[in-house]
Amino acid sequence: MNNRLNFTNTGLVLFLFLLLAFLVFPAVGQSQNTERGDNSWTSIYRLNENSSFEAIREDFRSYWEGREIGKGHGYKPFKRWEAYMAPRIYPSNDMSLVNNTYFNYMKWVHKQEQSGETKSFAGNWTPMGPFTKATGEDTGVGRINMVRFDPLNNQVMYVGAANGGLWKSTDGGASWSTNTDFLDIIGVADLAIHPTVTTTMYMATGDAEGDRRSIGVLKTTDGGATWNPTGLSWTATDNFFIRNLIMDPTNSQVLLASTNNGVYRTTNGGVTWAAPTTITTQNVQDIAFKPGNPNVVYASGKYLWKSTDNGITFTRITNGVPSVDVERIAIAVTPKEPNWVYLMVGKASNQGLLGIYKSTNSGTSFSTQHEPDYSPGAMPALGYGSNINILGNDEYGGDAAGQAFFTAALAASPTDANFLLAGGVSQWASTDGGENWYISSYWAPDPNYYFVHADAHEIVFSPDGTKAYSSCDGGLSMYTDNASGDGAWTDLSNNLNISQQESIGMSANDPNLITAGLQDIGTILNTAPNTWKVIGGGDGEYNFIDRTNNSVIVETGTNGQHSRSTDGGLTFTDIHTGLPTDGTTGEVLFKSPIKQDPIVANTYYAGGRAHLYYSSNQGTTWTARGIPFPDGDGGGSNITEFEIAPSNNNIIYALDGFYMAKSVDAGVTWTAIAEPTASAAMSKIAVSNVDPNKVWVSCSGYFADQKVFKSVDGGATWTNLSSGLPNIPFNTIVFQNGSNDLVYVGADIGVYHRDASASEWTPFFDDLPRTQIKDLKIFYSAGRSGEALKVRAATFGRGTWQSDAVSSVLPVNLRSFTGVNEGKVNRLNWLTTEEIDLAYYDVQRSTDGISYTSIGRVLPLEGRAGDRSYDFDDESPEVGANYYRLKVTDLDGSFEYSRIITLFVDDSNSEISIFPNPAINVLKFKGLSETSATVRVMDALGRTLIVQTVPTAEGINISRLPNGTYYLEIRTGSNESVVKRFVKK
């Protein structure tokens, strides 16, 4: 069963909405740090150390001017961040705006449910993979943040994906499964497991490297079947995220969370958390208990701190610890030598290694084990030594670069305190306590080395010390000793479907032939159901399959590195000769579109530059055509997107993100057209397949009601179609051929559709994981002229998904489904405006929101046109929450479900009562013999707002709730519960 947050059908909608406990994206801070070195653009992952967005970009440009872009030097992580941020924060450049995505989405969900309207049934989305690792060149599957082990069963493991959820293996990593697709956040930063009751776990949500939002810490007591909120929550403007979460091995009620606002601590299993006291506003990236003595805690960011009171207070350690030119510090401890502490320190000025440091007195002081010598010719050429850089990309450790701000991992063996593994771009090992290092795996496939994908985010040893695991941008790899003594690496990522996709391409006639561009992994091609292979490395971006010849495939890397295959993806030839490709000068965008002409198959167009480029020979040669967005000095801003009208290939629309232009002569000349909005950056364009003057634009950003616009006169005027959409960024839009102007839009959460007959948008993503939608395509039965069969989505974290396309005829138009409690009777009502081939309505009820049973059947009304109203009375509801839905069954046996509504029945016979009622600040109890009780406050729709264990003599504070009617569930120590209704005023 797909997992959702416990208690309600929409998860933590109002809990997060009312208490403002939600996400963090890479965002902002205010102060500059003076001890970091000269490349402060790396501060994008230290939220409390950033300056303005433009200042960071300028710092980046200045640093890279004249430098060669190399692997593992930090260029790509920054450019990804920039491409993500720029359209979302336009025009204000306020980086805190990205923190509003989840909050605004939840407000929209709340509004939808309060309206009582069900606009139509959602899509039937199913995954297309890749379910197993793509064959060919080994490039991995997607980014993993961490791996954790069941303390009682070493075959049970968990991994957390940056945008793909929590995955579990019961066979030591041979296979994996997930059930977190429908948690409202599916980024996982860390997991803490109870040492003896392993069904109790705590999940730190979000992305440990700052890519995605966090909603705090969730808790499960049933092994992950359901997840509940804990007391760790923040306001939207705090810009916090969690790096690590650890549990006291001697007291499972104590947990510590390292965040970019210090260390948070709970002593009651997550019910409440103490805010940081001595490490406030600090970005704490690593945290560890001293083995055998949990009163001692080590924490690090760009400083090192130590606690001797179980994490209540911390003191900064400076003796032997560098304080200048520090990017970040990684910590390693080992039970073999509990007093030993290892540090790996990243160097801010070049992002390589500053040094390895060791303490033998529980962190009181440190001595230097290893420091690179960056002077010319000083480093050895054999990949072994005491002065090499183990955070760079050079196989011999001889480069003076790295990306310590993004990737730095260190682990010490629990059975051999001198054996260390370190990860940056590659993996390195030391057998003498960090003095000398040798390469253990290399980031690129090479017959001389074991391959582990680049960019390690964590390395951990198994509890018995026989294995080690590296979580990296490509997945999970396992280290074991081998006969030669240098250790072997094995990939364990085989069926982790966590690819972060940027775009997809499709064959016009083969439903299985699909291309996908993946962050970190490259471009992959599917030729049969779940038969994916790698056809391009690096970061995969725009791609397409020739609509007339399936053997011709075009794929793109970063900075407009286009290539073409004419043999079905076996071999590729560069087709960017003559095109600007220098990203450091700004002459090409990091993500640069390339498209095939919809009429002339051999004609390609390339954007991403100031000119639109044209090729009549499939990209072999290129000609610069006009500049859509001239700057008056002979140049212009770069083209972020463009679209060619399918019915007239002379008409092309282009965007630079903020302005729009149109060409009627295939890009030779351009005319500026009125942009639909000045309040949001435009993301994608869709054009009707029969009318080149019908054009739609999707918009990013956080300006309400500025999401989708439509023009019927070629961009001369625009109509705002944003009504009914959440105020979140929209990334892509696609037009369905042969429809009544039906378009689909993909957002940071969800897919939505609308045609010309609709006044609002219809949500289309009930079965779709809650991750970003980066691209949408439609597959037709006979090329573009056939019936729309499938809508396909590239998700950023869960691979490719597809749903049946929307039909022009719906069996039922269900306008509303509502209910009201009247004493011991729950009265249901629903209203329809159209019923086609309807067999019956099945009324179903549940007491847990998961398992439903039928309580009645209602036949359709006959002989009545227009609106049809139905009533149904449940005369024997359960005390407490009752969840209802309609199963709408067609004459052919197919069926769909309505939305779910919740009604409550008060337990009027209970001796337990509440007062005062109405209440303003505190609600108290009568009739309870226990000294404490677990209480849950719910709104009228059954959404959980507050969960707390409170002293019965004190009651519960409800002062933060808006005025209205609520329900209170009181659960005693004997696990008996009663439900009472109250009014907050």
N, C-alpha and C positions, 0 to 999 in steps of 0.2 A: 504494500500500500504506500502511495506517495505521502511523505511526511509533511505535516503542517504544524504550526505552533499550536500547543494544546489550548483547550478551553473554548476556542471559538473557531468559526469557519473562515475568518479572515485573519487569523493570527493575532498579532499585537496591535491591531488597527488603532483602537482608542487608547490602549495603554501607552503606546508610543506617541499618539497624537496629543493626548491630554497632558501627559507628563513630560513631553518633549524629550524623549529618550531615543536618540536615533543616530544617524549615520555620520561617517567622516569620509570625505574624499581627500585627495591631496589638495591642501589648501594653504592657508596663509598664516603668517605671524607678523610681528612688527619690528623686531630688533635684529640688527646685524651682529654676528659674532666676530670678534677681532682676532681670535686665536686660531682660525681655521686655515688660513692660507689664502691664496689669491684667486681660486676659482669658486666663488660663492654660489654659482648656479647649481652646485650640488646640494644646496640646502632645500631643494624641493621635497625631500623626504624628512626634513626636520622642521615641522610646521611652525615652531615658535621662533625660527631664525630667518624667516624669509623677509625680503623687502617687497616692493611692488612687482606685479607680473612683468611689466615692461622693463623694469630694472634687471630682473632675473634674465629675461631674454637678451638684453643688451650685454650683460655680463657673459652669457654663453657665447654670443656672436664674437665678442672681443677675444675670448679665450681661444676659440677655434679658428680664428682668422689666420690663414697661412699654415695651419696644421693639417696633417694627413689623418683622415678618419680611419681608425684602427679598431679591430675587434677588442671588446673589453675595456675600452677607454671612457665609457660613460656617455658616448654620443647618442646612441639609440635610446637608452632609457629616458634621457632628457627630451629628445624629440617626440617620443611617444607621449610624454607628459604634456608637452607644449601643444601637440595636436589635439589632445583630449581637452585641455583647458580652454584654449583660445575661443572656440565657438560657444562654449558654455557660459563664459563670463562677459561676452560682448553685450553692450558697448561700455560698461562701467569698468571692466577689468578688476572687479571685486572678486577675489579668489574664494571668498567665503560662500559665494552663491552655490557652489557645487554641493555644499552641505545640505541643501534644501531638497534634493531629489527624493529621498525616501519620505521625508516629512510631507512634501506636496503630494506625492502619490497617495499616501495614507489619508490625507484630507479628501482627495478625490474619491477614494474607495468609500470613506465614511459618507460622503454626500450621495454617492450612488445608492448605497444601502438605505439611507434615510428616505430617499425619494420613493422607494417601494416599486421602482420600475425595473423590468427586465427587458432589455431592448431586443435581444435575440439570443440564440444559443451560440456559445463559443465554438472555436475550431476544435478539431480532433487531432491535435498535434502529436506526432510520433517522431522519435529520433532516427536519424539516418547515419549517425556515427561521426567520426570513426570510432567504432566500438573496440577495435584492437589497433595496436600501433601500425602505422603505415609502413609498408614494405619499401625496399630500396635503401637509399642512404638513411642511416639511423640519425634522426633529428629529434626524436622524442614525441610527446603527446600534448604537453601543456605544463603550466607552472604549478608546482606543489610547494606549499609553505612549510609544512612540518609533517613528521611521522611520530606516532605514539603507539605504545604497546600495552596490551591487556596484562596487568600484573600477575594474573593467575593462569594465563594461557598464552605462551609465546607464539602461537600460530595466529592469534587474533591481533590485527594491527589496524590503525586508522591513519589516514592521510587527509590533510586539509588543502583544498585547491583555492587559488586566488579568487576565482569567480565560478568555481564548479562544484562547491559543496563539500560535505564530509563523506569520505568513502571508507568502507570497511572490508577487510579481508579476513577470512577464517582459515586460510591455508598458507599462511606465511608470506603473503604477497603474490601468490600465483594468480589469483583472480580477485576482483573487486566489485563492490556494488554500492549504490547510494540510494537514500530515500529522503534527501533534503532538498529536492528540486523546488518544493513549494513553501519552504521557509521564506519569509519575506526578505531575507538576506542570505545569499548562499556563498559568500566569501568566508573562508575559515582561516583564522590566524593561528589558533592554538587549541589544544584540548588537554584537560586535566582529568585523570581517571582515579576514582576511589581505589585505594590499595587492596581492599578485601571485598567490597561490594561493587563489583566492576560495572554493574548496570547503572551506577550513578556517575555521571560525567558532567563536566562544565566546558562549554564551548565559547571561545573568544571569537566573535564574529568580525568580518572584514578581512583586510589583506595586510599581512605583516609588513610589507614593503610600501604601504601607503597608497596603493593603487585604488582601493575601493573602500566603501563606507563600512562603518561598524555600528551595530545597535547594542553594543555592550556584551555582556556575558549571559548565555542561556544555560539552563540546567535540565538534565534528563535523569529520571530515576528508573526508567524502563529500557535501558540499553540503547536509547536513541530513537525509539518508536515515536515519542513525543518530546517536545522541548518547551520549557516554561521560562519566562523572564526571571532574572534575578534583580537585585536592587542596584546593580551598577548601571547608571544611566547618566546622560549629559544633556545639556541644552544644545540647540542647533548651532549656535555661534561659538561653542567651545573648541571645535576643531580637534577633537581627541580621537585617537585610535589605539588599539591594543597591539603590543608586540608579542608578549609572552604571558602565559598563565601557568603558575605552579602551585602545587598543593603540598602542605606540610605533611611529610611522610608519617609523622607521629600523631597528627591531629587533623583529620579530614575536614574539619569545619573551618580550618584556616587556609585561605588561598591568597596569593599575591598576583597582581596583574601589573606588568610593566607597560606604561603608556607614554605618549608624548607629553603628558602632564604629570609625570612622576609615577610613583608606585601606589596603587590602591590595595587595600587589605580588608578581608572579611574574616570574622571569627565565628560566624553562624551559618556557614554553608551558603553564603551568597545572599542572604536575606537583606543585610545591610553591609555597606562598604565604607570604611574610613577614608576620607580624602587625604591626599599626600600632605605631609607636614614639613619634612626637611628636604625633600627633593621636588619642590614645587616648580612648575613650568619647565621642567627638564625633560628632554626626549630620552627616555630610558629604553634601550633597545635589547638589553640582555639582562637576565636575572637568574640566580641559582642559589639554592640552599647549600651550606657546607655539608658534605656527606657525614652522617652520624650526629650532626648537631644543628637542627633546624633553627636554633636561636640565632645562628650566624647566617646572614644573607648577603650576597654580593650583587650589586646592580651596576650597570654601565650604560653610558651613551657615548659622549665624547669625554666624559669624566668617569671615574670609578668611585663607587660608594660602598660602604660596608655597614651592616646593622648587626648589633649583638643582642637585640631584644625581639627577634622573630619578625622583623620588618616594620616595627612601630616607628623607629627613628633610624636615620642613616647619617653617617659621617663620611665626608669626602676623603679618599686616600690619595696622597701625593708622593709618598716616599718611593722613588724609583719608577713612578708612573709618568709618562710624558704629559706635558700640559700645553705644548706649543705645536701647531701644525697637525692637530689630531682631528681626523674625520669621524671615526667611531671606534669603539672597543668591543671585542668579542671575548667572552669568558668561557673557560673550561675548568671543571673540577673532576676529581676521580676518587671513588671510595678506597682505592688501593693506597692512596696517600691523602687522607682527609685534610691535612694541613696545607696541601699544595693548591695553588691557584695559578692558572695560565691566562695570559692576556695576549690577544692578537690586535694590534693597533693599526688602523688605516691612516695613511698620510694624506692630509687635506690638499696639499699643494699639487700633488700629481695623482692622487687616488690609488697609489700603490701601497706597498707595505711600509709602515714606519718601523715596526719591530715586533718581536716576540719577547714577552717578559714573564718571569716566574717568581712566585712567592712560596716559601716553605714555612711561613708562620701565619697562615690563615689570612693573608692579605694585608698584614701590617706594613710590610715593605716588599719591594720587588727588585729583582736583578735582571739585567739584560741577557737574554739568551741568543738573540739573533737580530741583526740590523743590516738591511741592504746597504751596499755601497753604490750609490748612483753615479759616481764619477766615471767618466768615459773609460771603457776598457777594464773596469775593476771587476765586473761580475764574471764568473766562470762560464765556459761555453758547453758544459757537460750536464747541466741541469741538476747539479748537486753541490751544496756548499753552505757556508755560514753567512754569506753576504748577498743572497739572491732575493729577488722580489717574487713572492709566491701569490700575489694578488693580481698579477698582470696576465697577459694572454700568451707570452712567449714560453715555449716549451722548456727552455733552459733557465727561465727566471731572469732573463737579461734585459727586460724592458723597464723603462721608468714611467710606468702608467698603470692604470687599473680602474676600477669603479667601486671603490670601497664604500661609497655612499649607498650603493645598491646591493652589494653582495660581499659578505665576509662571514665565514662560519668556521668554528673551531671546536674540536672534541678531543677528550682524553680517554684512553681505554680504561675501563673499570678493573681490568686484571693486570695491566702493565702501565704504570704511571708515566713511563718515559715515552710511550707510544702515542703520538698525536696525529690527527688528520685535520687538514685545513682546506677550506674551499673558498675560491674566489671565482675567477673565470674557469680555472681547472682545479683538480684536487691534488693536494700534496701531502706527504707523510714524513714524519720524523721519528726516529727510534732512540734519540738521545735527549729527550726532553725539550725539543725545539731548537737545538743549536744548529743542526744541519738538516736540510730538507731535500727530498727527491720527489720528482713528479710521480704521482700514483695513477692519475688518469688525465687525459687531454681533452680539451673542449671540441676538437674537430676530429672526425674519423681519420685515423693514421695507423698503419699496420704495426708501428713500433710501440703503441700505447693502448691501454684500455680506453674506451670511449665513454665519457659521461658528459651529458649536455652541459653547456656553459651556464655559469651564474648560479653557484650554490647559495641557498638561503639558510640552510641548516644542515649540520651533520650530527648524528646521534649514534651512540653505540647501543646495541641490544643489552638488556639487563645482565645477561651472562657474559657479555664481552666477546662473544664469538663472531659477531657480525657488526657492521656499521652501515648506516643508511644516509644517503645524501639526497636532500630535497632541493630541486633546482628548477630552472625554467623549462626543462624538458620532461620532468616527472620525478620518479624515484629510482635510485640505483642502490644496490647492496654490495658492500665490501666484505670479502672473506679472505682469510689467509690461504695461500696455495703452496705447492711444493717448493717453488723457488724462493719463497719467503717475501716476495714483494707485494703480495696481495692481488686479488682479482676482483673486478667489478662486474656485476650482473644487473641488467635492467629489469625492474619489476613493474613497469608502467603499462603492461600490455593492454588491458581493457579498461583503462581510465579514460572515459569519454569527457575530457575537460578542455578540449582545444578552444583557444581564444581566437575566434575567426573574425576577420575584417571584411571579407567579401566572398561571394560565391559566383560561379559561372555554370552554365548548363548547356548541354546539347539541345538542339531544336527538336530532335526526334527520338533520342534514346533516354528513357527516364532514369537510367542508372548512371549515366555519364555526367559527372559533376566535378568541378574544380572548386577548391577553397583556399583562400589565402589566410595563413595563420600567423599570429604573433609568435616569435621565437622559433617556430618550427619550419616555416617556409610555405610552399604551395604544394598541395596534395591533390591527387586525381582519383576519383572513384569510377571503376569500370563495370562493376557488378555489385549486387547488394553486399555492403560492408567489405569491399575489396579496394582499399585505398592504398595508394603508393605515393612516395615523395617524388616530386618532379622539379622542385626548386628549394633552395635553402634560404637561410636568413629569416627576415620578416616577410611573409607573403602579403601582398597588397592586392591591387586590382588584377583581375584575370577574366578571360572569356574563352569559350569554345566556338570556333567558326560555325556560323549558323548553316552553312552549306556543306561543310566538310569536317566531320568529327576528328579527323587526323590532325587538324590544325588547331593548336592551343597556344594562347598567349598568356604569359604570367609576368608579374611585376614584383620586384623587390623595392627596397626603400630608395628614395631619391631618384625615382623614375628609371630604374634599371630594368627596362623591358626586354623580354626574350620570347622567341617563337619556336614552336615545334611543328614539324610537318609529318611526324611519324607517330602521332598519338601519345606524345609525351616521353618517348624513349630518349631523344636527344633534343637539345635546344641551341639556338643561335641568337646571340645578342642582336637586338634591333633598336638599340638606342644610339647607334653611331650618328653623329650629327645633332643629337639632342643635348641641351644643357643638362648636366647631371651632378654639378658641384653643389651639394647641399650647404656647405659652409659659407658660401657667398650669397645664398638666398636666391640663386638663379633657378632653383627647382624646389618644389615642395617635398617634404619627407614622404608624403602619400600623394602620388601623382596618377590621375586617371588616364586610362587608355581605352578606346572603344572602337568597335567595328561599325562601319557605315551600315545602316539597316537595309540599304538597297543594293549597293555595289560591294560585293564581299571582299574584294582585294583592297578596299580603301579603309585605312585606319586614321584615327585622330588621336593626338596625345595632348593632354593638358598638364597642369602642374607647373607650367612656365608662364611667362608674360604673354608670349605668342601662343596661339593655337597652332599646333603642328599637324601637317597633312602628309599622308603617304598613299600613293596609288599602287604600291607593290608589296603590301603586307609588312611594311615597316623596314624594308631593305634600305630605302632612302627616304629622307624627310625634307619637307619644305615649310618654312615658317610663313604662316599666313598672318592675319591681322592681330592686333592687340586689343582685346575687348575692354581693358581697363587701363587706358594710357595715363601716365603721370605728368605729361607735358614736357618731359626731358628725353623723350625717345624710348623710355621704358614703360613699365606698368606693373601693376600688382598681378600676382600669379593666379592662375585659374584653379580654383579648388574643385569645381565640378562643372560638367557640361552634359547636355543631352541633345541628340539629333532627332528631329521629328521623323517617326517611322514612315509617314505618308509623303514626306517632302524633305529629302536629305539636303536641300539647300538651306533649310531653316535649322539653326542651331541656337540653343539657349546656353548661357554660361554664367557662372557665379565666381566671385572672388571671396565668397563668404558673407560679404556685407553689401555688395552691389550686384546688379544683374545687367546683362547685355544680351543683345540678339543680333544674329547675322542672317541675312536672306540670300547670301551668295556663298554658302559653304565655308564660312569663316574668313573670307577675304577682307570684308569690311564689317564693322560692328557699330551698333547704335545702342546707346545707353537707354534702358527702359526703367520705368518707375519701379523701384524695389517695393515689394509688398509691405515691408515694415522696416523701420529704422531702429526697432527695439530688440531685434534678435538677429543672430547670424543665420544665414540660410545654409542648409546642409545638403539637400538633394533636390533633383528636378524629375518630374514625370510628365510625359506628353502623350496625348491621345494617339491611338494608332490610326485614326481616320481623319482627325481634324488637327492640323499642326498649330492652330491658334488656341487650342485648349491645353493649358499647361498648369501644373500644380507645383508648389514649392513647400518643402518641409523646413522647419526651423528648429534650431537648438536654443539653449538658454532657459531663463527662468522668468520671462515676462509673461504674465498670465494672458491667455487668449491671443497669443502670437505664435501659433504652432503650424498651421497649414493654411495656405492661400491658393485660390484658383482664379485663373484668367480665361476668358472665352474670346478675347480679342488680341491674342499674341503678346500679352503683357502691357497693353496700354492702360488697362484698369484691372483691379483685383478685388475679389470677394473673400472676406475672412471666413474660413470654415472651421475655426478653432473651437467652437462651442462644444462642450462636453468632453474635452480632452484634459488630462491632468497637466499641471504646470511643471513639466519636466522636459528635458531635452529630447527632441525627435531627430533621429539620425538618418532615416531613409524613407523613401516613398516609391510605390510602384503602381502603375495603371494596369487594370485588367482589360485586355482586348475584348471587344465585342460586348461590353457591358454598358449599363446606363451610367457612365462616368464613375465606375467603381474604382476606388483607390484604397490601398493598404498603406499604413504608416507604421514604422517600427521605432520604438522609443528606448530610453534607458531602462524602462520596465514595460514590456508588453507590446502587442500588435493590436491595431485598431483599423476598422474599415468603415467606409461610407460611400454611398452613391448619390446620384442627383435627386432621388426621391426622399432622402432622409434629411432630417433637420439636425441630427446630432450623430456622433460617432458610436459605433458598436465595439465594445471590448471583444477581443478575439484571441484570448490567450490563457484560458483556464488550464489547459494541459501543458503549457509552455513554462519551462523553468524561469525563475525570476531573475534573469540576467539581461544584460544589454543586447538589443537587436541592432546589428551593424549593417545588415544588407537584407533585402527581400527580392526574390525573383518568382516568376510564375511559369509553370510548365504547362504547355498546351498539347492537345491530342494530335494535332497535325501541324506542327510548327506554330507560328504566331497566328495563323488563320483559323486554327481549330478551337475547340472548347477548352476553357480553362480547367485544368484538372487538379493541379497542386500549387499551393503557395509554399515557398521554401524560405527559410530564415537562417542567416548566419548569426549565431549567438556568440557572445564574447565570454566563453567559459564552459559551454555545454555542447559545442559542435553544431552540426547541421540538423535542422528539424523541418518537418513538412506537415501540412494539413490539407484536407480537401479544400478546394477553392469555394468561395461563397456562391451558392446557387441563386438564380434570380427569383426563384419561387420558394417561399418558406411555408411549411405545413401549418405553423401556428405563429401568429404575431401576438405574443404575450405582453400586454402593456404593463400589467402590475400584478403583484402577488403580495398580499398583506394579511395581517391577522391581529386579533385583539383578545385579551383574556377578560372573561366576564365570570368571576368567581371560580367555579369548578368546570367551566366550559371554555375551550379555546375556539374562537370563531375565525375561520379562514375565508378569504375572498380573493378571486382573481378575475381579471378583465382581459378579454381578447378583442382584437379587431378583425382578424382573419383566421379561418380554419380550413385547411385544404387536406382532404384525405385523412382526417383525424379519427382515430379509433376510440380513445378514451383517455381520461386523466386518472392516474393512480396517485392517491394522496399517501405520502409516506412520513413516518415520524421516527425520531431518534432521541435518545436521552444523553448521548455522548457526542453527537455531531459526527459520528463515524459510521456506525452500523444502523441501517434504516430498515423498518418493517412497514408493510402496507396496512393502512387502517381504513381504507375505503376506495371505491372506484366511482368516478363520475363520467357519464356519457355526454357527448357533445349535444348542445341544443340544436334543434333542427327548425328549419323554416323561419329563421330570423336573420335579417341582414344587419350589417353594422356591428356596433359594439355588443359583446356578449359577456354577461356577468354571471359568475358562479359562486355559490356559497357552500361551505362544508363545516359542520360542527363536530369537534372532537369532545365528546362528553365524558371521557375518562382519561384525561391527561395525567401525567405523572407530576408529583410534587417537585418543584424546582424547574430546571430548564427543559423545555421541549423544543426540538428542532424539527422543522417541517420543510418538505420539498414536494414538487409535483414531478412525476414521471409521465411525460407526454409521449404517447405511443401512436405511431402512424398505422394505417391499414396494412402496410407491408411488414409490420413487425419492428421497424426501426423506432428508436426512441431517443429523447433528449431529456435532460433534467432542468428544472427551473432553478432560480436562485434559492438559497436557504433562508428562512426566517426563523426567529427564535421568540417563543412566548414563555412566560414564567407563571407558575402556580404557587402562590404563597402558602407556607405551612402554618395555617391558622390554628391548628390543634396543638402545636408545640408549646411546652412550658417556657421555652426560651423566648425572650422578647428584647426589643431594642428601643432606646430612647436617647434624646428627645426625637420626635418624628413629627414634623420636619426638623432637620438639624442644620446647623451652620458650620461648625468647626469639627466637633468630636461626636461620634456616635458610640453610645455605651450599651452594655448588655445586662440583662437580668436572667436569672435562672440557670447560669452556668456554674457547675461545681468545680471545674478544672481551673487552674491558675493561668493557663494560656490556651489560645485557640488559633487555628489558621483561618483567616477570613479572606474572602474574595469578593470584590465589588465589581458588578457588571452593569452595563447599560441596558436599555430596554430591548436591544437587539441581541443580547447575550454576549457581547464582547467584554473580555476581561480588562478592567482598568487598573485594579490594584490587587496584589496578592501579598499578604503579610502574616507572620505569626506574631500575635500581640498579647500582652498581659490582659486578661479578662477584666481586671479592675480598672484598666485605663481606657479601654475601647480603641477605636480606630480614628485617625485624623482624616477627615474628608474635605478639608478646607480648600484644596486645590481643584476639586471637581466643579465644573460649571453647574449652575442651577438646573434642576431637573429631577426626574424620577429614576431611581436605581434599584438594584437588587443586591442583597448581601447574603452570601452563603457562609455559614459558620460551621466549621468542621472541628470536632473535639478530638481529644486524644484517643477515644474509642472508635474513631473514624466514622462516627455518626454525623450527619449534617442536616441543617435546616436552612431554608431560604426565606428571607424577609424582605419586604419592599419598603423603601424609605424615600423621602423627598429631601433633596439638598436645596437650601434657599440662601 
